[in-house]
Amino acid sequence: MGVAIAYAGAGIGLGLAVVGAGLGIGRLAAGTAEGIARQPSAERQIVAATNLALFLLEGVAILAEVFCLLIILLKK
């Protein structure tokens, strides 16, 4: 029973991490596109500020995936 719960929890956690990261990246990209459309001369600054947030968000998503896989692989 405990192994099945761990697998279910890891699957749900992995799904939520991927969906959350996808929504966050989509919102950041939409905000960036809107900001560049409003202020084309500040494109470099907008893109530079957005890249940091995108990299951090992607890193959190990758860590969540690794933790879920560790739960699955180390649960006996």
TIRO-2110 file (N, C-alpha, C; in Angstrom, 1 decimal):
// TIRO-2110
0.8, -1.2, 0.0, N, 1, A
0.0, 0.0, 0.0, CA, 1, A
0.9, 1.3, 0.0, C, 1, A
2.0, 1.2, 0.8, N, 2, A
2.8, 2.4, 0.9, CA, 2, A
3.5, 2.8, -0.4, C, 2, A
3.9, 1.7, -1.2, N, 3, A
4.6, 2.0, -2.4, CA, 3, A
3.6, 2.6, -3.5, C, 3, A
2.4, 2.1, -3.4, N, 4, A
1.4, 2.6, -4.4, CA, 4, A
1.1, 4.1, -4.1, C, 4, A
1.0, 4.4, -2.8, N, 5, A
0.8, 5.8, -2.5, CA, 5, A
2.0, 6.7, -2.9, C, 5, A
3.2, 6.2, -2.7, N, 6, A
4.4, 6.9, -3.1, CA, 6, A
4.4, 7.2, -4.6, C, 6, A
4.0, 6.1, -5.4, N, 7, A
3.9, 6.3, -6.8, CA, 7, A
2.9, 7.3, -7.2, C, 7, A
1.7, 7.2, -6.6, N, 8, A
0.6, 8.1, -6.9, CA, 8, A
1.0, 9.6, -6.6, C, 8, A
1.6, 9.7, -5.4, N, 9, A
2.1, 11.1, -5.0, CA, 9, A
3.1, 11.6, -5.9, C, 9, A
4.1, 10.8, -6.3, N, 10, A
5.1, 11.2, -7.3, CA, 10, A
4.5, 11.6, -8.6, C, 10, A
3.5, 10.8, -9.1, N, 11, A
2.9, 11.1, -10.4, CA, 11, A
2.1, 12.4, -10.3, C, 11, A
1.4, 12.6, -9.2, N, 12, A
0.6, 13.9, -9.1, CA, 12, A
1.5, 15.0, -8.9, C, 12, A
2.6, 14.9, -8.1, N, 13, A
3.6, 16.0, -8.0, CA, 13, A
4.2, 16.3, -9.3, C, 13, A
4.6, 15.3, -10.0, N, 14, A
5.3, 15.6, -11.3, CA, 14, A
4.3, 16.3, -12.3, C, 14, A
3.1, 15.9, -12.3, N, 15, A
2.1, 16.5, -13.2, CA, 15, A
1.9, 18.0, -12.8, C, 15, A
1.8, 18.2, -11.5, N, 16, A
1.5, 19.6, -11.0, CA, 16, A
2.8, 20.5, -11.3, C, 16, A
3.9, 19.9, -11.1, N, 17, A
5.2, 20.7, -11.4, CA, 17, A
5.2, 21.1, -12.9, C, 17, A
4.9, 20.2, -13.7, N, 18, A
5.0, 20.5, -15.2, CA, 18, A
3.9, 21.5, -15.6, C, 18, A
2.7, 21.3, -15.1, N, 19, A
1.6, 22.2, -15.4, CA, 19, A
1.9, 23.6, -14.8, C, 19, A
2.4, 23.7, -13.6, N, 20, A
2.7, 25.0, -13.0, CA, 20, A
3.9, 25.7, -13.7, C, 20, A
4.9, 25.0, -14.1, N, 21, A
6.0, 25.6, -14.9, CA, 21, A
5.5, 26.1, -16.2, C, 21, A
4.7, 25.3, -16.9, N, 22, A
4.1, 25.7, -18.2, CA, 22, A
3.3, 26.9, -18.1, C, 22, A
2.5, 27.0, -17.1, N, 23, A
1.6, 28.2, -16.9, CA, 23, A
2.5, 29.4, -16.6, C, 23, A
3.5, 29.2, -15.7, N, 24, A
4.4, 30.3, -15.4, CA, 24, A
5.2, 30.9, -16.6, C, 24, A
5.7, 30.0, -17.3, N, 25, A
6.5, 30.3, -18.5, CA, 25, A
5.6, 31.1, -19.5, C, 25, A
4.4, 30.6, -19.7, N, 26, A
3.4, 31.2, -20.6, CA, 26, A
3.1, 32.6, -20.2, C, 26, A
2.8, 32.8, -18.9, N, 27, A
2.5, 34.1, -18.4, CA, 27, A
3.7, 35.1, -18.6, C, 27, A
4.9, 34.6, -18.3, N, 28, A
6.1, 35.4, -18.5, CA, 28, A
6.3, 35.8, -19.9, C, 28, A
6.1, 34.9, -20.8, N, 29, A
6.3, 35.1, -22.2, CA, 29, A
5.2, 36.1, -22.7, C, 29, A
4.0, 36.0, -22.2, N, 30, A
2.9, 36.9, -22.6, CA, 30, A
3.2, 38.3, -22.1, C, 30, A
3.7, 38.4, -20.9, N, 31, A
4.1, 39.7, -20.3, CA, 31, A
5.2, 40.4, -21.0, C, 31, A
6.2, 39.5, -21.4, N, 32, A
7.3, 40.1, -22.2, CA, 32, A
6.9, 40.6, -23.5, C, 32, A
6.1, 39.8, -24.2, N, 33, A
5.6, 40.3, -25.5, CA, 33, A
4.8, 41.6, -25.4, C, 33, A
4.0, 41.6, -24.4, N, 34, A
3.2, 42.9, -24.2, CA, 34, A
4.1, 44.1, -23.8, C, 34, A
5.1, 43.8, -23.0, N, 35, A
6.0, 44.9, -22.6, CA, 35, A
6.8, 45.4, -23.8, C, 35, A
7.2, 44.5, -24.7, N, 36, A
8.0, 44.9, -25.8, CA, 36, A
7.1, 45.6, -26.8, C, 36, A
5.8, 45.2, -26.9, N, 37, A
4.9, 45.9, -27.8, CA, 37, A
4.6, 47.3, -27.3, C, 37, A
4.6, 47.5, -26.0, N, 38, A
4.3, 48.8, -25.5, CA, 38, A
5.5, 49.7, -25.5, C, 38, A
6.7, 49.1, -25.4, N, 39, A
8.0, 49.9, -25.3, CA, 39, A
9.1, 49.2, -26.1, C, 39, A
9.0, 49.3, -27.4, N, 40, A
10.0, 48.6, -28.2, CA, 40, A
11.5, 49.1, -28.0, C, 40, A
11.6, 50.3, -27.5, N, 41, A
13.0, 50.7, -27.3, CA, 41, A
13.7, 50.1, -26.1, C, 41, A
12.9, 49.5, -25.2, N, 42, A
13.4, 48.9, -24.0, CA, 42, A
13.4, 47.3, -24.1, C, 42, A
13.5, 46.9, -25.4, N, 43, A
13.5, 45.4, -25.6, CA, 43, A
14.6, 44.7, -24.9, C, 43, A
15.8, 45.2, -25.0, N, 44, A
16.9, 44.5, -24.3, CA, 44, A
16.7, 44.4, -22.8, C, 44, A
16.3, 45.4, -22.2, N, 45, A
16.1, 45.4, -20.7, CA, 45, A
15.0, 44.4, -20.3, C, 45, A
13.9, 44.4, -21.1, N, 46, A
12.8, 43.6, -20.8, CA, 46, A
13.2, 42.1, -21.0, C, 46, A
13.9, 41.8, -22.1, N, 47, A
14.3, 40.4, -22.3, CA, 47, A
15.3, 40.0, -21.3, C, 47, A
16.2, 40.8, -20.9, N, 48, A
17.2, 40.5, -19.9, CA, 48, A
16.5, 40.2, -18.5, C, 48, A
15.6, 41.0, -18.2, N, 49, A
14.9, 40.8, -16.9, CA, 49, A
14.0, 39.5, -16.9, C, 49, A
13.5, 39.2, -18.1, N, 50, A
12.6, 38.0, -18.2, CA, 50, A
13.4, 36.8, -18.2, C, 50, A
14.6, 36.8, -18.8, N, 51, A
15.4, 35.6, -18.9, CA, 51, A
15.8, 35.0, -17.5, C, 51, A
16.1, 35.9, -16.6, N, 52, A
16.5, 35.4, -15.2, CA, 52, A
15.3, 34.7, -14.6, C, 52, A
14.1, 35.3, -14.7, N, 53, A
12.9, 34.6, -14.1, CA, 53, A
12.6, 33.3, -14.8, C, 53, A
12.8, 33.2, -16.2, N, 54, A
12.6, 32.0, -16.9, CA, 54, A
13.6, 30.9, -16.5, C, 54, A
14.8, 31.3, -16.3, N, 55, A
15.8, 30.3, -15.9, CA, 55, A
15.5, 29.7, -14.5, C, 55, A
15.1, 30.6, -13.6, N, 56, A
14.8, 30.2, -12.3, CA, 56, A
13.6, 29.3, -12.2, C, 56, A
12.6, 29.6, -13.0, N, 57, A
11.4, 28.8, -13.1, CA, 57, A
11.7, 27.5, -13.7, C, 57, A
12.5, 27.4, -14.7, N, 58, A
12.8, 26.2, -15.3, CA, 58, A
13.6, 25.3, -14.4, C, 58, A
14.5, 25.9, -13.6, N, 59, A
15.3, 25.2, -12.7, CA, 59, A
14.4, 24.6, -11.6, C, 59, A
13.4, 25.3, -11.1, N, 60, A
12.5, 24.7, -10.1, CA, 60, A
11.8, 23.5, -10.7, C, 60, A
11.3, 23.6, -11.9, N, 61, A
10.6, 22.6, -12.5, CA, 61, A
11.5, 21.3, -12.7, C, 61, A
12.7, 21.5, -13.1, N, 62, A
13.6, 20.4, -13.2, CA, 62, A
13.9, 19.7, -11.9, C, 62, A
14.1, 20.5, -10.8, N, 63, A
14.3, 20.0, -9.5, CA, 63, A
13.1, 19.2, -9.0, C, 63, A
11.9, 19.7, -9.3, N, 64, A
10.7, 18.9, -8.9, CA, 64, A
10.6, 17.6, -9.6, C, 64, A
11.0, 17.6, -10.9, N, 65, A
11.0, 16.3, -11.6, CA, 65, A
12.0, 15.4, -11.1, C, 65, A
13.2, 15.9, -10.7, N, 66, A
14.2, 15.0, -10.2, CA, 66, A
13.7, 14.4, -8.8, C, 66, A
13.1, 15.2, -8.0, N, 67, A
12.7, 14.8, -6.7, CA, 67, A
11.6, 13.7, -6.9, C, 67, A
10.7, 13.9, -7.8, N, 68, A
9.6, 12.9, -8.0, CA, 68, A
10.2, 11.6, -8.6, C, 68, A
11.2, 11.7, -9.4, N, 69, A
11.9, 10.5, -9.9, CA, 69, A
12.7, 9.8, -8.8, C, 69, A
13.2, 10.5, -7.9, N, 70, A
13.9, 9.9, -6.7, CA, 70, A
13.0, 9.2, -5.8, C, 70, A
11.8, 9.8, -5.7, N, 71, A
10.8, 9.1, -4.9, CA, 71, A
10.4, 7.7, -5.5, C, 71, A
10.3, 7.7, -6.8, N, 72, A
9.9, 6.5, -7.5, CA, 72, A
11.0, 5.5, -7.4, C, 72, A
12.3, 5.9, -7.7, N, 73, A
13.4, 5.0, -7.8, CA, 73, A
13.9, 4.5, -6.5, C, 73, A
13.8, 5.3, -5.4, N, 74, A
14.3, 4.9, -4.1, CA, 74, A
13.3, 4.2, -3.2, C, 74, A
12.0, 4.3, -3.6, N, 75, A
10.9, 3.6, -2.8, CA, 75, A
11.0, 2.1, -3.0, C, 75, A
11.1, 1.4, -1.9, N, 76, A
11.2, -0.1, -2.0, CA, 76, A
10.1, -0.7, -1.3, C, 76, A
END
